[in-house]
Amino acid sequence: MRVLKVLLLILFFFFCMIFFVQNTAILSTPLLLKMDVFSLSFTSPEVPFYVVLLLSFVVGGVFSLCYFVLEKVRMAGVIKTQAARVASLEKELAASKSYSGLSTGTASPYSPATYETTSTPGQESFEATSGEVSEASDDAAESSRDKAEEK
């Protein structure tokens, strides 16, 4: 990306030089700038047109640079406040998890991933995949036996 920017800058200067060389007579004509506001009057000394053109380009570049520097400073402040907010919210979340007794990163012994559920029409069975049998699976097995006896 940096190479592309340098290439575009070189092309821009190349075309500017061609423009100045081919239009030397027109660009070197003297220009007189006047401004009359109310009773105030301002008249510039005669300067070639290319000087006005170059000064306009430089002033536009300086204003753009100032704008982008101020925008970067503003965005850095926004990023800093948002990072502080994220840190406080993460701290609040960690405090909430520790208060409620939730553990992070470990599964509970009765999680659905521990048990394999196989269901057939009218009958359900639960098998412990890790060799553990829980009260929940015993209750489910009893309720499925009761349903089978009712039919």
N, CA and C atoms as an extended XYZ file, in Angstrom:
453
Properties=species:S:1:pos:R:3:atomname:S:1:resname:S:1:resid:I:1 pbc="F F F"
N         0.824       -1.189        0.000 N   MET     1
C         0.000        0.000        0.000 CA  MET     1
C         0.874        1.259        0.000 C   MET     1
N         1.968        1.214        0.743 N   ARG     2
C         2.869        2.348        0.808 CA  ARG     2
C         3.501        2.608       -0.562 C   ARG     2
N         3.828        1.549       -1.286 N   VAL     3
C         4.421        1.682       -2.615 CA  VAL     3
C         3.423        2.327       -3.569 C   VAL     3
N         2.157        1.945       -3.442 N   LEU     4
C         1.113        2.514       -4.290 CA  LEU     4
C         0.950        4.013       -4.025 C   LEU     4
N         1.016        4.422       -2.765 N   LYS     5
C         0.916        5.847       -2.428 CA  LYS     5
C         2.076        6.629       -3.029 C   LYS     5
N         3.281        6.094       -2.924 N   VAL     6
C         4.459        6.775       -3.489 CA  VAL     6
C         4.334        6.863       -5.008 C   VAL     6
N         3.868        5.802       -5.631 N   LEU     7
C         3.687        5.804       -7.082 CA  LEU     7
C         2.665        6.861       -7.499 C   LEU     7
N         1.556        6.949       -6.794 N   LEU     8
C         0.549        7.962       -7.116 CA  LEU     8
C         1.083        9.376       -6.898 C   LEU     8
N         1.885        9.571       -5.874 N   LEU     9
C         2.487       10.885       -5.620 CA  LEU     9
C         3.462       11.264       -6.740 C   LEU     9
N         4.244       10.322       -7.187 N   ILE    10
C         5.174       10.575       -8.292 CA  ILE    10
C         4.407       10.926       -9.569 C   ILE    10
N         3.339       10.175       -9.856 N   LEU    11
C         2.519       10.474      -11.041 CA  LEU    11
C         1.880       11.859      -10.946 C   LEU    11
N         1.412       12.226       -9.752 N   PHE    12
C         0.812       13.544       -9.557 CA  PHE    12
C         1.825       14.650       -9.855 C   PHE    12
N         3.021       14.538       -9.314 N   PHE    13
C         4.051       15.544       -9.571 CA  PHE    13
C         4.470       15.554      -11.041 C   PHE    13
N         4.494       14.409      -11.678 N   PHE    14
C         4.830       14.328      -13.099 CA  PHE    14
C         3.828       15.119      -13.935 C   PHE    14
N         2.540       14.908      -13.671 N   PHE    15
C         1.515       15.624      -14.429 CA  PHE    15
C         1.505       17.117      -14.094 C   PHE    15
N         1.817       17.466      -12.865 N   CYS    16
C         1.914       18.885      -12.504 CA  CYS    16
C         3.056       19.557      -13.260 C   CYS    16
N         4.184       18.901      -13.354 N   MET    17
C         5.333       19.468      -14.075 CA  MET    17
C         5.015       19.626      -15.562 C   MET    17
N         4.346       18.629      -16.147 N   ILE    18
C         3.952       18.745      -17.556 CA  ILE    18
C         3.011       19.934      -17.735 C   ILE    18
N         2.067       20.094      -16.812 N   PHE    19
C         1.126       21.207      -16.870 CA  PHE    19
C         1.863       22.543      -16.808 C   PHE    19
N         2.806       22.675      -15.868 N   PHE    20
C         3.537       23.935      -15.729 CA  PHE    20
C         4.429       24.212      -16.941 C   PHE    20
N         5.071       23.222      -17.486 N   VAL    21
C         5.967       23.414      -18.626 CA  VAL    21
C         5.173       23.800      -19.875 C   VAL    21
N         4.036       23.169      -20.100 N   GLN    22
C         3.260       23.424      -21.297 CA  GLN    22
C         2.467       24.733      -21.224 C   GLN    22
N         2.228       25.238      -20.012 N   ASN    23
C         1.433       26.457      -19.854 CA  ASN    23
C         2.234       27.591      -19.217 C   ASN    23
N         3.503       27.672      -19.525 N   THR    24
C         4.377       28.673      -18.913 CA  THR    24
C         3.916       30.094      -19.217 C   THR    24
N         3.522       30.363      -20.430 N   ALA    25
C         3.128       31.728      -20.815 CA  ALA    25
C         1.874       32.163      -20.059 C   ALA    25
N         0.907       31.315      -19.979 N   ILE    26
C        -0.348       31.662      -19.298 CA  ILE    26
C        -0.141       31.755      -17.792 C   ILE    26
N         0.627       30.822      -17.248 N   LEU    27
C         0.825       30.793      -15.798 CA  LEU    27
C         1.732       31.906      -15.300 C   LEU    27
N         2.547       32.476      -16.157 N   SER    28
C         3.451       33.536      -15.713 CA  SER    28
C         2.842       34.930      -15.881 C   SER    28
N         1.618       35.032      -16.354 N   THR    29
C         0.979       36.346      -16.455 CA  THR    29
C         0.762       36.908      -15.057 C   THR    29
N         1.015       38.192      -14.879 N   PRO    30
C         0.852       38.785      -13.546 CA  PRO    30
C        -0.623       38.868      -13.156 C   PRO    30
N        -0.853       38.696      -11.894 N   LEU    31
C        -2.221       38.699      -11.366 CA  LEU    31
C        -2.272       39.700      -10.220 C   LEU    31
N        -3.303       40.521      -10.236 N   LEU    32
C        -3.486       41.525       -9.204 CA  LEU    32
C        -4.765       41.178       -8.445 C   LEU    32
N        -4.646       40.928       -7.167 N   LEU    33
C        -5.811       40.581       -6.353 CA  LEU    33
C        -6.253       41.796       -5.551 C   LEU    33
N        -7.586       42.071       -5.584 N   LYS    34
C        -8.140       43.204       -4.852 CA  LYS    34
C        -9.288       42.726       -3.981 C   LYS    34
N        -9.458       43.408       -2.841 N   MET    35
C       -10.600       43.123       -1.976 CA  MET    35
C       -11.062       44.442       -1.358 C   MET    35
N       -12.315       44.805       -1.610 N   ASP    36
C       -12.914       46.008       -1.051 CA  ASP    36
C       -14.083       45.600       -0.169 C   ASP    36
N       -13.933       45.799        1.125 N   VAL    37
C       -14.994       45.488        2.075 CA  VAL    37
C       -15.303       46.765        2.848 C   VAL    37
N       -16.561       47.188        2.730 N   PHE    38
C       -16.992       48.437        3.357 CA  PHE    38
C       -16.028       49.561        2.962 C   PHE    38
N       -15.352       50.163        3.876 N   SER    39
C       -14.423       51.242        3.525 CA  SER    39
C       -12.974       50.762        3.489 C   SER    39
N       -12.760       49.460        3.756 N   LEU    40
C       -11.407       48.896        3.733 CA  LEU    40
C       -11.086       48.407        2.326 C   LEU    40
N        -9.871       48.636        1.923 N   SER    41
C        -9.437       48.221        0.595 CA  SER    41
C        -8.077       47.532        0.714 C   SER    41
N        -7.951       46.397        0.006 N   PHE    42
C        -6.684       45.662        0.003 CA  PHE    42
C        -6.331       45.327       -1.441 C   PHE    42
N        -5.101       45.578       -1.809 N   THR    43
C        -4.614       45.246       -3.142 CA  THR    43
C        -3.260       44.560       -2.983 C   THR    43
N        -3.141       43.399       -3.618 N   SER    44
C        -1.886       42.651       -3.532 CA  SER    44
C        -0.915       43.144       -4.594 C   SER    44
N         0.357       42.905       -4.378 N   PRO    45
C         1.311       43.229       -5.455 CA  PRO    45
C         1.099       42.241       -6.607 C   PRO    45
N         1.540       42.614       -7.770 N   GLU    46
C         1.376       41.725       -8.928 CA  GLU    46
C         2.283       40.507       -8.760 C   GLU    46
N         1.648       39.342       -8.830 N   VAL    47
C         2.386       38.080       -8.720 CA  VAL    47
C         1.982       37.195       -9.889 C   VAL    47
N         2.875       36.343      -10.337 N   PRO    48
C         2.497       35.422      -11.415 CA  PRO    48
C         1.389       34.460      -10.955 C   PRO    48
N         0.594       34.038      -11.906 N   PHE    49
C        -0.549       33.174      -11.608 CA  PHE    49
C        -0.107       31.850      -10.985 C   PHE    49
N         1.034       31.306      -11.388 N   TYR    50
C         1.484       30.024      -10.830 CA  TYR    50
C         1.786       30.125       -9.344 C   TYR    50
N         2.203       31.307       -8.862 N   VAL    51
C         2.443       31.484       -7.427 CA  VAL    51
C         1.132       31.365       -6.657 C   VAL    51
N         0.080       31.991       -7.191 N   VAL    52
C        -1.242       31.899       -6.542 CA  VAL    52
C        -1.718       30.448       -6.548 C   VAL    52
N        -1.511       29.774       -7.657 N   LEU    53
C        -1.929       28.370       -7.770 CA  LEU    53
C        -1.175       27.490       -6.779 C   LEU    53
N         0.133       27.655       -6.683 N   LEU    54
C         0.937       26.862       -5.741 CA  LEU    54
C         0.598       27.189       -4.286 C   LEU    54
N         0.417       28.479       -3.977 N   LEU    55
C         0.044       28.858       -2.608 CA  LEU    55
C        -1.321       28.285       -2.219 C   LEU    55
N        -2.257       28.261       -3.158 N   SER    56
C        -3.573       27.663       -2.884 CA  SER    56
C        -3.443       26.178       -2.564 C   SER    56
N        -2.591       25.494       -3.324 N   PHE    57
C        -2.369       24.067       -3.090 CA  PHE    57
C        -1.746       23.830       -1.713 C   PHE    57
N        -0.750       24.655       -1.353 N   VAL    58
C        -0.068       24.494       -0.065 CA  VAL    58
C        -1.021       24.807        1.101 C   VAL    58
N        -1.794       25.876        0.986 N   VAL    59
C        -2.743       26.232        2.049 CA  VAL    59
C        -3.789       25.133        2.213 C   VAL    59
N        -4.284       24.570        1.124 N   GLY    60
C        -5.241       23.457        1.208 CA  GLY    60
C        -4.633       22.242        1.881 C   GLY    60
N        -3.381       21.951        1.571 N   GLY    61
C        -2.685       20.830        2.213 CA  GLY    61
C        -2.501       21.041        3.708 C   GLY    61
N        -2.157       22.290        4.103 N   VAL    62
C        -1.959       22.591        5.524 CA  VAL    62
C        -3.276       22.475        6.283 C   VAL    62
N        -4.365       23.003        5.703 N   PHE    63
C        -5.677       22.878        6.360 CA  PHE    63
C        -6.101       21.415        6.483 C   PHE    63
N        -5.867       20.623        5.451 N   SER    64
C        -6.208       19.192        5.513 CA  SER    64
C        -5.379       18.480        6.577 C   SER    64
N        -4.109       18.807        6.652 N   LEU    65
C        -3.237       18.206        7.659 CA  LEU    65
C        -3.710       18.546        9.062 C   LEU    65
N        -4.045       19.805        9.289 N   CYS    66
C        -4.549       20.217       10.613 CA  CYS    66
C        -5.839       19.487       10.968 C   CYS    66
N        -6.740       19.378        9.999 N   TYR    67
C        -8.006       18.690       10.245 CA  TYR    67
C        -7.757       17.224       10.633 C   TYR    67
N        -6.910       16.536        9.887 N   PHE    68
C        -6.681       15.118       10.162 CA  PHE    68
C        -5.915       14.897       11.468 C   PHE    68
N        -5.031       15.814       11.826 N   VAL    69
C        -4.337       15.692       13.117 CA  VAL    69
C        -5.339       15.874       14.258 C   VAL    69
N        -6.197       16.888       14.156 N   LEU    70
C        -7.213       17.098       15.192 CA  LEU    70
C        -8.190       15.923       15.271 C   LEU    70
N        -8.552       15.370       14.141 N   GLU    71
C        -9.457       14.208       14.128 CA  GLU    71
C        -8.784       12.995       14.767 C   GLU    71
N        -7.508       12.810       14.513 N   LYS    72
C        -6.778       11.686       15.118 CA  LYS    72
C        -6.699       11.848       16.630 C   LYS    72
N        -6.461       13.080       17.104 N   VAL    73
C        -6.422       13.335       18.543 CA  VAL    73
C        -7.795       13.069       19.163 C   VAL    73
N        -8.855       13.514       18.488 N   ARG    74
C       -10.217       13.279       18.995 CA  ARG    74
C       -10.532       11.785       19.059 C   ARG    74
N       -10.169       11.054       18.007 N   MET    75
C       -10.442        9.615       17.975 CA  MET    75
C        -9.611        8.869       19.020 C   MET    75
N        -8.408        9.330       19.297 N   ALA    76
C        -7.591        8.705       20.339 CA  ALA    76
C        -8.273        8.870       21.696 C   ALA    76
N        -8.875       10.029       21.936 N   GLY    77
C        -9.625       10.239       23.174 CA  GLY    77
C       -10.840        9.337       23.267 C   GLY    77
N       -11.552        9.180       22.159 N   VAL    78
C       -12.720        8.293       22.136 CA  VAL    78
C       -12.289        6.854       22.391 C   VAL    78
N       -11.207        6.426       21.771 N   ILE    79
C       -10.710        5.059       21.962 CA  ILE    79
C       -10.308        4.841       23.409 C   ILE    79
N        -9.682        5.835       24.023 N   LYS    80
C        -9.254        5.713       25.417 CA  LYS    80
C       -10.450        5.570       26.348 C   LYS    80
N       -11.497        6.377       26.137 N   THR    81
C       -12.685        6.272       26.994 CA  THR    81
C       -13.407        4.943       26.770 C   THR    81
N       -13.455        4.480       25.522 N   GLN    82
C       -14.113        3.200       25.240 CA  GLN    82
C       -13.326        2.033       25.839 C   GLN    82
N       -12.006        2.110       25.805 N   ALA    83
C       -11.184        1.050       26.405 CA  ALA    83
C       -11.383        1.016       27.912 C   ALA    83
N       -11.495        2.186       28.533 N   ALA    84
C       -11.752        2.227       29.974 CA  ALA    84
C       -13.130        1.657       30.286 C   ALA    84
N       -14.111        1.944       29.428 N   ARG    85
C       -15.458        1.399       29.635 CA  ARG    85
C       -15.460       -0.119       29.482 C   ARG    85
N       -14.757       -0.626       28.486 N   VAL    86
C       -14.669       -2.081       28.286 CA  VAL    86
C       -14.011       -2.734       29.498 C   VAL    86
N       -12.949       -2.128       30.009 N   ALA    87
C       -12.253       -2.695       31.170 CA  ALA    87
C       -13.173       -2.718       32.392 C   ALA    87
N       -13.946       -1.650       32.601 N   SER    88
C       -14.849       -1.637       33.752 CA  SER    88
C       -15.976       -2.652       33.583 C   SER    88
N       -16.467       -2.812       32.365 N   LEU    89
C       -17.522       -3.811       32.123 CA  LEU    89
C       -16.987       -5.235       32.293 C   LEU    89
N       -15.739       -5.481       31.872 N   GLU    90
C       -15.141       -6.804       32.071 CA  GLU    90
C       -14.940       -7.086       33.556 C   GLU    90
N       -14.541       -6.065       34.303 N   LYS    91
C       -14.367       -6.224       35.738 CA  LYS    91
C       -15.715       -6.503       36.402 C   LYS    91
N       -16.760       -5.801       35.947 N   GLU    92
C       -18.102       -6.021       36.488 CA  GLU    92
C       -18.602       -7.424       36.165 C   GLU    92
N       -18.323       -7.898       34.956 N   LEU    93
C       -18.720       -9.244       34.558 CA  LEU    93
C       -17.998      -10.292       35.388 C   LEU    93
N       -16.699      -10.096       35.620 N   ALA    94
C       -15.936      -11.039       36.431 CA  ALA    94
C       -16.454      -11.053       37.863 C   ALA    94
N       -16.793       -9.877       38.396 N   ALA    95
C       -17.331       -9.811       39.756 CA  ALA    95
C       -18.699      -10.487       39.816 C   ALA    95
N       -19.499      -10.313       38.780 N   SER    96
C       -20.822      -10.937       38.735 CA  SER    96
C       -20.698      -12.454       38.670 C   SER    96
N       -19.757      -12.948       37.877 N   LYS    97
C       -19.568      -14.396       37.775 CA  LYS    97
C       -19.072      -14.979       39.090 C   LYS    97
N       -18.146      -14.289       39.747 N   SER    98
C       -17.632      -14.807       41.013 CA  SER    98
C       -18.692      -14.721       42.103 C   SER    98
N       -19.559      -13.725       42.050 N   TYR    99
C       -20.619      -13.574       43.043 CA  TYR    99
C       -21.677      -14.658       42.886 C   TYR    99
N       -22.030      -14.970       41.642 N   SER   100
C       -23.078      -15.956       41.404 CA  SER   100
C       -22.555      -17.386       41.498 C   SER   100
N       -21.269      -17.573       41.647 N   GLY   101
C       -20.702      -18.907       41.804 CA  GLY   101
C       -20.455      -19.610       40.490 C   GLY   101
N       -20.566      -18.909       39.385 N   LEU   102
C       -20.308      -19.526       38.094 CA  LEU   102
C       -18.811      -19.685       37.923 C   LEU   102
N       -18.430      -20.799       37.363 N   SER   103
C       -17.017      -20.985       37.079 CA  SER   103
C       -16.800      -20.715       35.606 C   SER   103
N       -15.663      -20.215       35.287 N   THR   104
C       -15.371      -19.919       33.889 CA  THR   104
C       -14.472      -20.995       33.317 C   THR   104
N       -14.832      -21.476       32.152 N   GLY   105
C       -13.978      -22.398       31.435 CA  GLY   105
C       -14.202      -23.867       31.746 C   GLY   105
N       -15.029      -24.219       32.740 N   THR   106
C       -15.276      -25.626       33.027 CA  THR   106
C       -16.756      -25.910       32.888 C   THR   106
N       -17.074      -27.099       32.450 N   ALA   107
C       -18.464      -27.493       32.264 CA  ALA   107
C       -18.995      -28.078       33.562 C   ALA   107
N       -20.267      -27.890       33.810 N   SER   108
C       -20.882      -28.463       35.007 CA  SER   108
C       -21.053      -29.966       34.798 C   SER   108
N       -21.138      -30.740       35.888 N   PRO   109
C       -21.250      -32.184       35.724 CA  PRO   109
C       -22.553      -32.605       35.059 C   PRO   109
N       -23.560      -31.754       35.038 N   TYR   110
C       -24.851      -32.107       34.446 CA  TYR   110
C       -25.093      -31.375       33.143 C   TYR   110
N       -24.044      -31.035       32.419 N   SER   111
C       -24.215      -30.313       31.168 CA  SER   111
C       -24.714      -31.263       30.084 C   SER   111
N       -25.429      -30.743       29.096 N   PRO   112
C       -25.953      -31.592       28.019 CA  PRO   112
C       -24.862      -32.274       27.214 C   PRO   112
N       -23.659      -31.734       27.215 N   ALA   113
C       -22.577      -32.356       26.456 CA  ALA   113
C       -22.106      -33.653       27.104 C   ALA   113
N       -22.398      -33.832       28.391 N   THR   114
C       -21.961      -35.024       29.096 CA  THR   114
C       -22.791      -36.238       28.711 C   THR   114
N       -24.051      -36.028       28.367 N   TYR   115
C       -24.964      -37.137       28.116 CA  TYR   115
C       -25.361      -37.188       26.652 C   TYR   115
N       -25.466      -38.398       26.173 N   GLU   116
C       -25.895      -38.626       24.810 CA  GLU   116
C       -27.369      -38.939       24.842 C   GLU   116
N       -28.146      -38.258       24.065 N   THR   117
C       -29.586      -38.489       24.061 CA  THR   117
C       -29.951      -39.231       22.801 C   THR   117
N       -30.577      -40.378       22.972 N   THR   118
C       -31.100      -41.107       21.826 CA  THR   118
C       -32.584      -41.244       22.043 C   THR   118
N       -33.340      -40.857       21.062 N   SER   119
C       -34.792      -40.941       21.236 CA  SER   119
C       -35.394      -41.749       20.107 C   SER   119
N       -36.299      -42.614       20.485 N   THR   120
C       -37.092      -43.367       19.534 CA  THR   120
C       -38.533      -42.995       19.799 C   THR   120
N       -39.392      -43.124       18.848 N   PRO   121
C       -40.790      -42.728       19.070 CA  PRO   121
C       -41.378      -43.448       20.282 C   PRO   121
N       -41.807      -42.647       21.244 N   GLY   122
C       -42.445      -43.204       22.430 CA  GLY   122
C       -41.495      -43.590       23.536 C   GLY   122
N       -40.201      -43.556       23.313 N   GLN   123
C       -39.270      -43.983       24.350 CA  GLN   123
C       -38.000      -43.139       24.291 C   GLN   123
N       -37.502      -42.730       25.452 N   GLU   124
C       -36.286      -41.949       25.529 CA  GLU   124
C       -35.297      -42.657       26.428 C   GLU   124
N       -34.029      -42.558       26.104 N   SER   125
C       -33.018      -43.130       26.980 CA  SER   125
C       -31.844      -42.177       27.062 C   SER   125
N       -31.227      -42.167       28.219 N   PHE   126
C       -30.065      -41.310       28.445 CA  PHE   126
C       -28.918      -42.207       28.855 C   PHE   126
N       -27.776      -42.038       28.187 N   GLU   127
C       -26.607      -42.813       28.546 CA  GLU   127
C       -25.499      -41.852       28.923 C   GLU   127
N       -24.838      -42.131       30.011 N   ALA   128
C       -23.725      -41.287       30.440 CA  ALA   128
C       -22.517      -41.635       29.587 C   ALA   128
N       -21.933      -40.631       28.954 N   THR   129
C       -20.785      -40.888       28.080 CA  THR   129
C       -19.503      -41.045       28.873 C   THR   129
N       -19.459      -40.467       30.058 N   SER   130
C       -18.220      -40.568       30.821 CA  SER   130
C       -18.330      -41.627       31.921 C   SER   130
N       -19.361      -42.440       31.894 N   GLY   131
C       -19.505      -43.489       32.882 CA  GLY   131
C       -20.209      -43.006       34.143 C   GLY   131
N       -20.606      -41.732       34.198 N   GLU   132
C       -21.291      -41.201       35.366 CA  GLU   132
C       -22.789      -41.354       35.189 C   GLU   132
N       -23.464      -41.588       36.281 N   VAL   133
C       -24.920      -41.645       36.259 CA  VAL   133
C       -25.387      -40.578       37.224 C   VAL   133
N       -26.257      -39.728       36.757 N   SER   134
C       -26.723      -38.645       37.596 CA  SER   134
C       -28.175      -38.853       37.986 C   SER   134
N       -28.598      -38.032       38.926 N   GLU   135
C       -29.990      -38.116       39.355 CA  GLU   135
C       -30.919      -37.721       38.233 C   GLU   135
N       -30.504      -36.781       37.402 N   ALA   136
C       -31.338      -36.327       36.292 CA  ALA   136
C       -31.579      -37.473       35.311 C   ALA   136
N       -30.559      -38.273       35.033 N   SER   137
C       -30.747      -39.370       34.094 CA  SER   137
C       -31.607      -40.472       34.718 C   SER   137
N       -31.492      -40.695       36.035 N   ASP   138
C       -32.336      -41.674       36.706 CA  ASP   138
C       -33.796      -41.249       36.643 C   ASP   138
N       -34.066      -39.967       36.899 N   ASP   139
C       -35.436      -39.461       36.840 CA  ASP   139
C       -35.997      -39.585       35.440 C   ASP   139
N       -35.180      -39.284       34.417 N   ALA   140
C       -35.636      -39.373       33.035 CA  ALA   140
C       -35.926      -40.826       32.665 C   ALA   140
N       -35.093      -41.736       33.126 N   ALA   141
C       -35.300      -43.149       32.817 CA  ALA   141
C       -36.581      -43.651       33.476 C   ALA   141
N       -36.832      -43.227       34.735 N   GLU   142
C       -38.050      -43.639       35.422 CA  GLU   142
C       -39.281      -43.079       34.742 C   GLU   142
N       -39.229      -41.819       34.301 N   SER   143
C       -40.396      -41.242       33.647 CA  SER   143
C       -40.652      -41.916       32.313 C   SER   143
N       -39.610      -42.325       31.600 N   SER   144
C       -39.830      -43.020       30.326 CA  SER   144
C       -40.381      -44.415       30.561 C   SER   144
N       -39.990      -45.078       31.662 N   ARG   145
C       -40.556      -46.394       31.991 CA  ARG   145
C       -42.034      -46.247       32.356 C   ARG   145
N       -42.353      -45.204       33.109 N   ASP   146
C       -43.767      -44.962       33.483 CA  ASP   146
C       -44.624      -44.731       32.257 C   ASP   146
N       -44.109      -43.969       31.299 N   LYS   147
C       -44.862      -43.719       30.070 CA  LYS   147
C       -45.032      -44.998       29.283 C   LYS   147
N       -44.010      -45.855       29.249 N   ALA   148
C       -44.093      -47.113       28.511 CA  ALA   148
C       -45.103      -48.037       29.164 C   ALA   148
N       -45.208      -48.062       30.521 N   GLU   149
C       -46.154      -48.911       31.223 CA  GLU   149
C       -47.575      -48.442       31.012 C   GLU   149
N       -47.780      -47.113       30.874 N   GLU   150
C       -49.110      -46.579       30.652 CA  GLU   150
C       -49.647      -46.988       29.292 C   GLU   150
N       -48.818      -47.143       28.323 N   LYS   151
C       -49.265      -47.502       26.961 CA  LYS   151
C       -49.593      -48.963       26.970 C   LYS   151
